[in-house]
Amino acid sequence: MGAEIIDALLASVFVKLVIGTEGNLGANAPNYIFPLPMIFGIEILASALLMVVIYAVVLTKGLKGFSGIAIGGIVGLDIYFFGLISGASMNPARSLAQAALSGLFGDFWLYWSAPFIGAILVAMICRHKFSNR
């Protein structure tokens, strides 16, 4: 996780140097037209869907060469369907880097807690499902 945070910080620094601070470095922002419980639930769902695909890739030993397409596809679909509601971060490290460099920590709690909850739920389900064999 430390390496992922460092990589996210370096990528955000690169974006800041090349593009500037336009759009707050791409920091996630929830759409408060929707109720907060829905935003939080959508972020949990987006993270859980990503983890389901990652577990499928791991358990099938790479989906016979299509792991990149599967993982990239679910990230794209999560952003397409959920991005306008929750921001579809799915990654606390990425959200941390952008919040740290843009100084926008107002909604950071959402992107630090919901992805962990989604990932833990999927891990518990998979552990239960595959421990009975």
N, C-alpha and C positions, 0 to 999 in steps of 0.2 A: 504494500500500500504506500509505503514511503517513496518508492520509485515512481509510482503513478502520480503522486502529488508533485514530486519534483518535475516530472515530465510535463504535467499540466501547467505548472508555474512557468517553465521555460517556454512552452508554446504560447502562453498568454503574454509573456514578455516579448516574444517575437511578433505577435499580432500588434501589440502596443507600439513597437518600434517601427513596423512596416506600415500599418494602417492608421494607427493613432487610437484614440479612445472612443471613436465613433461607436455608437450602439453599446457602450459600456463593456467593450471587449466580448460581446456576445453572451453576457451574463444572462442566466435564466430569469424570467419574471412571470409570476402567475398572473392570470387574468381574473381580477377580482370582480368581474361581472358574475362569475360563478361563485357559489358559496364555498367557504374555506374547507369544510369537510369533503366536498366533492373534489376540490383541487388536490387535497392531501391524498384522497383515495385514488385518484387518477395517477398521481406520481407513484404510489405504491404499486398499482396495476402495471404501469409502464415498466417499472424496475423488475417486477415479478415475471412479466412476459420475456424480458431480456434474459433473466436467469433461467427460465425454462428452456430457452433455446440453447444457452450455454451448457446446461446440464445435458441436453440431448446431444450436443456435439461431443461432449466428453464421454458420455456413456456409449455412443456409437462409434467412438474412435475417429471422429472427424467427419462424420456423415459422408464418407467415401469421397473426400476431396471438395465438398461443398460447404465446409464450415464457414469460410469467409463470406460466402453469399448468404448463408442462413443468419449469421450474426449481424452482418451489415444490413440485411433485409429487415430484420426485426427492429433494429435501431431506426431505420428509415420509416418503417410503418408506425412505430411509437411516436416519432416526431410528427409525422403527417397527421395522425389521428388525435394525438394528445397534446401536441406542442402549443396549440392556441389556448388550451385550458390551463395546463400546469407548467408549461415550459419544457416538459419532458427531459429533465436532466439525466436521470438514470445513473448518475455517476457523481458521488460526493466530491471526489478529488477534482474533477473538472469544475464543479461549481465553486469549490474553495478557491481555486486559482483565480478565477475571474472576479470573485467577490473581493479577494485580497488586493488585487491590482486596480480594481475600479473603486474600491471603498464602499461598495453597496452590499451591506450585510443584513439589510432589512428582512429579506425573505430567505436568508441562508438556512435558517432552522429547518425549513421545509425540505430543502435539497440535501441536508445532512441526515435527516431522520427517515424520511419516507423510503429512499432507496435501500437502506439497511433493513427496514421492516419488510419490504417486498422480497428481498433476497433471503432473509431469515425464514419467512413463511414458505418459500419454495424449497429451501434446504430442508426444513422440517418435513414437508410433504414427501420429498424424494427420499429422505432418510427412512421415513416410515414405510414408504412403498417398497424400497429395495432392501430393507433389512429383514423382511419376512421371507426372503428366498433362501 
